[in-house]
Amino acid sequence: MLLALGAAAACGSRGAGPAARLRARIIRQSRDTLRFEIPAVASRCAPAVGDGLVLQGSEQGNGVLVYLRSSDSVATGEYPLMARADSTTARGAIVTARFQTGDVAHGVVLDSGTVSVNRAGDVLTASARGTGAEVAGTGRVALAASFESVPIGPGMVPCAARL
């Protein structure tokens, strides 16, 4: 759909530090609120794409993915949202969420909002806040997601924007 990602699996953090977590709150059409807290991972993008990172957490049909792109290295600061197939913006983020309501899967790509990143060595803390049109619906969805104490994994995943 949005980003082709390798087989990066959601798992906890390495070592004795705090667990890498994703906390998310999704508000759908101002009536339904869904909250979840799940393990999170961060992976570097494959070298062919340039500097970028993918933060993600998913479990039981619910998840959030944040693709961060920077012209040099992903650093602390604010990242404006990019369109899902933007190949020219030097620094920005694409944020997507998938969530279940009953047996029905839903999705959203944020089109307004921002992503804030704090990087301390190879550990990230990030928050994404914004809204977007529901992928297969007619309403707007609000997302507030925070990634806490997520170490950047040693492996790489392929990241490519596709229409």
Backbone as CSV, one residue per row, in Angstrom:
resi,resn,N_x,N_y,N_z,CA_x,CA_y,CA_z,C_x,C_y,C_z
1,MET,0.829,-1.179,0.000,0.000,0.000,0.000,0.870,1.238,0.000
2,LEU,1.598,1.525,1.055,2.294,2.798,1.167,3.795,2.666,1.020
3,LEU,4.381,1.830,1.812,5.815,1.641,1.784,6.094,0.154,1.683
4,ALA,6.972,-0.214,0.824,7.369,-1.608,0.757,8.448,-1.788,1.805
5,LEU,8.155,-2.606,2.773,9.115,-2.838,3.844,9.458,-4.309,3.878
6,GLY,10.674,-4.607,4.189,11.099,-5.995,4.303,10.386,-6.669,5.450
7,ALA,10.896,-7.744,5.875,10.245,-8.528,6.913,10.698,-8.078,8.287
8,ALA,10.516,-6.810,8.598,10.858,-6.292,9.917,9.742,-6.668,10.873
9,ALA,10.063,-7.460,11.858,9.044,-7.923,12.798,9.053,-7.062,14.049
10,ALA,7.888,-6.832,14.617,7.787,-6.071,15.855,8.275,-6.927,17.005
11,CYS,9.211,-6.373,17.786,9.726,-7.108,18.941,10.169,-6.099,19.973
12,GLY,10.509,-6.555,21.165,10.928,-5.674,22.239,12.355,-5.211,22.044
13,SER,12.841,-4.417,22.971,14.189,-3.886,22.877,15.211,-4.922,23.294
14,ARG,16.482,-4.652,22.904,17.583,-5.522,23.289,18.160,-4.995,24.593
15,GLY,18.818,-5.878,25.323,19.547,-5.448,26.494,18.652,-5.189,27.689
16,ALA,19.260,-4.513,28.704,18.563,-4.326,29.973,17.876,-2.982,30.071
17,GLY,17.883,-2.189,29.019,17.248,-0.874,29.052,15.739,-0.995,29.066
18,PRO,15.063,0.150,29.067,13.601,0.119,29.049,13.082,-0.498,27.759
19,ALA,11.929,-1.114,27.848,11.336,-1.772,26.682,10.936,-0.760,25.626
20,ALA,11.219,-1.090,24.366,10.821,-0.233,23.247,9.316,-0.390,23.057
21,ARG,8.573,0.704,23.130,7.112,0.644,23.088,6.540,1.668,22.135
22,LEU,5.400,1.303,21.598,4.559,2.213,20.825,3.255,2.351,21.583
23,ARG,2.868,3.581,21.867,1.564,3.870,22.459,0.797,4.693,21.445
24,ALA,-0.414,4.252,21.121,-1.185,4.960,20.097,-2.622,5.162,20.531
25,ARG,-3.177,6.280,20.073,-4.599,6.578,20.270,-5.151,7.017,18.916
26,ILE,-6.179,6.330,18.477,-6.811,6.631,17.199,-8.248,7.043,17.472
27,ILE,-8.639,8.203,16.929,-10.022,8.678,17.069,-10.614,8.711,15.670
28,ARG,-11.668,7.934,15.485,-12.294,7.798,14.175,-13.616,8.545,14.149
29,GLN,-13.731,9.522,13.288,-14.942,10.315,13.098,-15.503,10.842,14.412
30,SER,-14.608,11.201,15.309,-14.973,11.799,16.601,-15.950,10.973,17.424
31,ARG,-16.025,9.665,17.162,-16.941,8.854,17.968,-16.284,7.616,18.543
32,ASP,-15.410,6.980,17.791,-14.740,5.774,18.267,-13.303,6.107,18.640
33,THR,-12.874,5.651,19.796,-11.483,5.825,20.195,-10.891,4.460,20.460
34,LEU,-9.729,4.226,19.892,-9.009,2.972,20.065,-7.634,3.306,20.617
35,ARG,-7.241,2.606,21.657,-5.913,2.774,22.247,-5.218,1.429,22.249
36,PHE,-3.913,1.458,21.971,-3.131,0.233,22.101,-1.694,0.570,22.458
37,GLU,-1.033,-0.371,23.102,0.370,-0.264,23.478,1.019,-1.586,23.098
38,ILE,2.062,-1.502,22.269,2.689,-2.711,21.733,4.200,-2.498,21.596
39,PRO,4.954,-3.589,21.427,6.394,-3.456,21.205,6.676,-2.706,19.907
40,ALA,7.847,-2.056,19.850,8.226,-1.275,18.668,9.661,-1.589,18.263
41,VAL,9.952,-1.368,16.991,11.307,-1.541,16.450,11.636,-0.363,15.545
42,ALA,12.928,-0.140,15.336,13.407,0.862,14.382,14.461,0.193,13.516
43,SER,14.384,0.453,12.214,15.333,-0.130,11.267,15.804,0.943,10.297
44,ARG,17.053,0.828,9.905,17.577,1.713,8.868,17.047,1.262,7.517
45,CYS,16.886,2.206,6.597,16.483,1.866,5.240,17.692,1.371,4.464
46,ALA,17.439,0.499,3.504,18.499,-0.034,2.654,19.245,1.116,1.980
47,PRO,20.531,0.964,1.755,21.360,2.055,1.253,20.881,2.669,-0.062
48,ALA,20.235,1.926,-0.907,19.823,2.454,-2.207,18.837,3.611,-2.089
49,VAL,18.125,3.713,-0.974,17.112,4.758,-0.801,17.727,6.040,-0.250
50,GLY,18.833,5.957,0.420,19.431,7.112,1.083,19.193,6.998,2.574
51,ASP,19.446,8.088,3.282,19.287,8.055,4.734,17.816,8.034,5.104
52,GLY,17.444,7.094,5.911,16.068,6.991,6.361,15.954,5.936,7.433
53,LEU,14.891,6.039,8.201,14.586,5.076,9.255,13.110,4.743,9.209
54,VAL,12.792,3.543,9.636,11.407,3.134,9.785,11.187,2.762,11.239
55,LEU,10.225,3.417,11.868,9.761,3.066,13.214,8.443,2.352,13.035
56,GLN,8.264,1.231,13.731,6.995,0.534,13.588,6.692,-0.339,14.798
57,GLY,5.419,-0.548,14.960,4.918,-1.476,15.952,3.602,-2.015,15.434
58,SER,3.402,-3.315,15.534,2.121,-3.879,15.100,1.850,-5.157,15.861
59,GLU,0.566,-5.362,16.122,0.143,-6.547,16.856,-1.371,-6.671,16.732
60,GLN,-1.828,-7.859,16.422,-3.261,-8.173,16.349,-4.052,-7.196,15.477
61,GLY,-3.498,-6.847,14.314,-4.220,-5.992,13.377,-4.097,-4.503,13.621
62,ASN,-3.468,-4.096,14.717,-3.283,-2.673,15.015,-1.806,-2.330,14.905
63,GLY,-1.507,-1.182,14.316,-0.112,-0.795,14.220,0.070,0.590,13.649
64,VAL,1.283,1.093,13.822,1.673,2.397,13.291,3.044,2.236,12.663
65,LEU,3.236,2.901,11.512,4.515,2.908,10.824,4.876,4.356,10.525
66,VAL,6.112,4.730,10.856,6.619,6.069,10.571,7.901,5.913,9.770
67,TYR,7.918,6.466,8.569,9.105,6.488,7.723,9.697,7.885,7.819
68,LEU,10.937,7.964,8.293,11.641,9.240,8.432,12.706,9.338,7.357
69,ARG,12.704,10.435,6.623,13.721,10.638,5.593,14.446,11.942,5.885
70,SER,15.774,11.896,5.734,16.604,13.066,5.958,17.708,13.064,4.917
71,SER,18.205,14.253,4.564,19.239,14.330,3.537,20.594,13.836,4.033
72,ASP,20.820,13.845,5.343,22.079,13.308,5.851,21.799,12.150,6.801
73,SER,21.676,12.390,8.077,21.306,11.318,8.996,20.056,11.754,9.750
74,VAL,19.264,10.788,10.153,18.045,11.109,10.885,18.448,11.661,12.246
75,ALA,18.058,12.899,12.500,18.494,13.604,13.697,17.297,14.115,14.486
76,THR,17.585,14.593,15.689,16.579,15.190,16.546,15.942,16.386,15.847
77,GLY,14.616,16.517,16.005,13.928,17.669,15.456,12.540,17.349,14.959
78,GLU,11.934,18.340,14.314,10.596,18.207,13.752,10.707,17.765,12.292
79,TYR,9.805,16.867,11.889,9.743,16.382,10.516,8.353,16.683,9.968
80,PRO,8.268,17.482,8.902,6.953,17.725,8.298,6.463,16.468,7.600
81,LEU,5.155,16.350,7.457,4.592,15.202,6.750,4.802,15.363,5.248
82,MET,5.079,14.235,4.602,5.239,14.194,3.153,4.090,13.382,2.570
83,ALA,3.807,13.609,1.291,2.860,12.750,0.578,3.490,11.367,0.438
84,ARG,2.667,10.338,0.338,3.170,8.969,0.383,4.124,8.600,-0.735
85,ALA,4.079,9.234,-1.887,4.989,8.910,-2.984,5.960,10.050,-3.272
86,ASP,6.172,10.937,-2.298,7.075,12.075,-2.466,8.505,11.562,-2.590
87,SER,9.153,11.874,-3.694,10.533,11.436,-3.892,11.500,12.615,-3.951
88,THR,11.030,13.838,-3.710,11.892,15.006,-3.832,12.158,15.734,-2.517
89,THR,11.285,15.636,-1.541,11.480,16.335,-0.268,12.664,15.720,0.474
90,ALA,13.612,16.578,0.887,14.839,16.090,1.519,14.621,15.594,2.946
91,ARG,13.727,16.236,3.688,13.516,15.862,5.089,12.017,15.843,5.357
92,GLY,11.529,14.725,5.852,10.116,14.619,6.153,9.758,13.240,6.663
93,ALA,8.468,13.034,6.870,7.980,11.765,7.415,6.680,11.369,6.727
94,ILE,6.495,10.077,6.622,5.220,9.506,6.194,4.723,8.669,7.365
95,VAL,3.477,8.898,7.772,2.904,8.201,8.929,1.649,7.468,8.489
96,THR,1.599,6.184,8.799,0.426,5.371,8.487,0.010,4.590,9.727
97,ALA,-1.269,4.265,9.786,-1.768,3.425,10.883,-2.780,2.437,10.318
98,ARG,-2.808,1.271,10.908,-3.802,0.244,10.590,-4.463,-0.111,11.907
99,PHE,-5.791,-0.274,11.877,-6.489,-0.597,13.121,-7.727,-1.416,12.821
100,GLN,-8.121,-2.190,13.794,-9.285,-3.070,13.699,-10.438,-2.495,14.507
101,THR,-11.629,-2.524,13.931,-12.859,-2.272,14.677,-13.739,-3.478,14.399
102,GLY,-13.887,-4.314,15.395,-14.577,-5.590,15.188,-13.750,-6.447,14.243
103,ASP,-14.373,-6.965,13.195,-13.677,-7.780,12.207,-13.212,-6.984,10.997
104,VAL,-13.356,-5.673,11.034,-13.058,-4.836,9.874,-11.732,-4.101,10.079
105,ALA,-10.842,-4.207,9.081,-9.570,-3.484,9.117,-9.739,-2.112,8.496
106,HIS,-9.074,-1.127,9.087,-9.107,0.252,8.609,-7.677,0.769,8.497
107,GLY,-7.503,1.832,7.731,-6.178,2.427,7.596,-6.266,3.908,7.414
108,VAL,-5.161,4.579,7.713,-5.078,6.023,7.538,-3.635,6.386,7.208
109,VAL,-3.488,7.371,6.332,-2.207,8.017,6.054,-2.386,9.462,6.486
110,LEU,-1.549,9.921,7.402,-1.702,11.299,7.875,-1.369,12.290,6.761
111,ASP,-2.228,13.305,6.595,-1.980,14.349,5.610,-1.808,15.717,6.261
112,SER,-2.015,15.793,7.568,-1.721,17.017,8.315,-1.188,16.612,9.683
113,GLY,-0.280,17.403,10.194,0.317,17.097,11.489,1.824,17.185,11.408
114,THR,2.495,16.578,12.374,3.950,16.630,12.436,4.493,15.422,13.182
115,VAL,5.766,15.198,13.000,6.490,14.149,13.719,7.661,14.816,14.419
116,SER,7.834,14.509,15.695,8.936,15.034,16.484,9.829,13.872,16.897
117,VAL,11.134,14.016,16.699,12.078,12.936,16.979,13.151,13.434,17.931
118,ASN,13.497,12.595,18.898,14.632,12.831,19.781,15.541,11.619,19.643
119,ARG,16.758,11.860,19.190,17.708,10.766,18.990,18.869,10.929,19.946
120,ALA,19.146,9.888,20.719,20.289,9.841,21.617,21.114,8.627,21.212
121,GLY,22.138,8.847,20.409,22.922,7.734,19.877,22.060,6.919,18.936
122,ASP,21.902,5.645,19.250,21.078,4.765,18.425,19.746,4.418,19.093
123,VAL,19.245,5.314,19.948,17.943,5.122,20.586,17.053,6.311,20.235
124,LEU,15.827,5.991,19.801,14.892,7.029,19.367,13.689,7.116,20.288
125,THR,13.227,8.343,20.468,11.927,8.631,21.047,11.253,9.533,20.018
126,ALA,10.022,9.219,19.661,9.346,10.010,18.629,7.864,10.091,18.929
127,SER,7.256,11.179,18.447,5.804,11.297,18.540,5.273,11.765,17.193
128,ALA,4.138,11.215,16.824,3.455,11.599,15.583,2.034,11.991,15.956
129,ARG,1.617,13.144,15.492,0.262,13.642,15.753,-0.277,14.249,14.477
130,GLY,-1.518,13.895,14.183,-2.122,14.484,13.005,-3.414,13.803,12.625
131,THR,-3.886,14.145,11.426,-5.127,13.566,10.917,-4.954,13.188,9.454
132,GLY,-5.857,12.319,9.013,-5.861,11.913,7.615,-7.186,11.286,7.268
133,ALA,-7.441,11.162,5.977,-8.674,10.522,5.508,-8.527,9.012,5.658
134,GLU,-9.588,8.378,6.140,-9.579,6.926,6.251,-9.423,6.332,4.851
135,VAL,-8.530,5.355,4.706,-8.192,4.814,3.397,-9.416,4.295,2.647
136,ALA,-10.241,3.517,3.276,-11.409,2.934,2.592,-12.712,3.486,3.140
137,GLY,-12.674,4.686,3.668,-13.881,5.259,4.249,-14.070,6.698,3.816
138,THR,-15.010,7.320,4.444,-15.312,8.700,4.083,-14.965,9.690,5.184
139,GLY,-14.533,9.206,6.327,-14.291,10.105,7.454,-12.833,10.412,7.674
140,ARG,-12.585,11.304,8.625,-11.243,11.684,9.045,-10.881,10.893,10.289
141,VAL,-9.605,10.618,10.418,-9.085,9.868,11.551,-7.967,10.687,12.175
142,ALA,-7.977,10.797,13.503,-6.904,11.477,14.238,-6.020,10.419,14.881
143,LEU,-4.725,10.666,14.869,-3.759,9.732,15.446,-2.811,10.498,16.349
144,ALA,-2.568,9.951,17.530,-1.513,10.414,18.425,-0.721,9.172,18.793
145,ALA,0.531,9.117,18.358,1.356,7.935,18.610,2.691,8.364,19.192
146,SER,3.198,7.599,20.143,4.520,7.879,20.696,5.326,6.589,20.726
147,PHE,6.549,6.704,20.277,7.510,5.608,20.317,8.501,5.953,21.416
148,GLU,8.740,5.016,22.331,9.591,5.286,23.482,10.741,4.295,23.562
149,SER,11.951,4.819,23.726,13.157,4.016,23.947,13.341,2.937,22.891
150,VAL,13.292,3.317,21.624,13.392,2.343,20.534,14.813,2.344,19.982
151,PRO,15.563,1.250,20.199,16.913,1.183,19.641,16.850,0.938,18.134
152,ILE,17.775,1.544,17.398,17.849,1.303,15.963,18.518,-0.050,15.778
153,GLY,17.812,-0.967,15.136,18.314,-2.320,14.942,19.512,-2.360,14.020
154,PRO,20.268,-3.463,14.059,21.472,-3.580,13.242,21.174,-3.850,11.769
155,GLY,20.017,-4.375,11.463,19.683,-4.721,10.086,19.093,-3.558,9.319
156,MET,18.841,-3.809,8.042,18.225,-2.800,7.176,16.995,-3.396,6.513
157,VAL,16.049,-2.525,6.190,14.854,-2.945,5.470,14.760,-2.121,4.188
158,PRO,14.230,-2.711,3.112,14.046,-1.909,1.893,12.882,-0.951,2.094
159,CYS,13.077,0.298,1.728,12.041,1.317,1.845,11.856,1.945,0.465
160,ALA,10.684,1.883,-0.042,10.401,2.484,-1.346,8.972,2.983,-1.358
161,ALA,8.786,4.227,-1.793,7.436,4.765,-1.927,6.824,4.237,-3.212
162,ARG,5.585,3.804,-3.133,4.878,3.289,-4.299,3.485,3.855,-4.342
163,LEU,2.996,4.054,-5.535,1.622,4.537,-5.705,0.655,3.402,-5.575
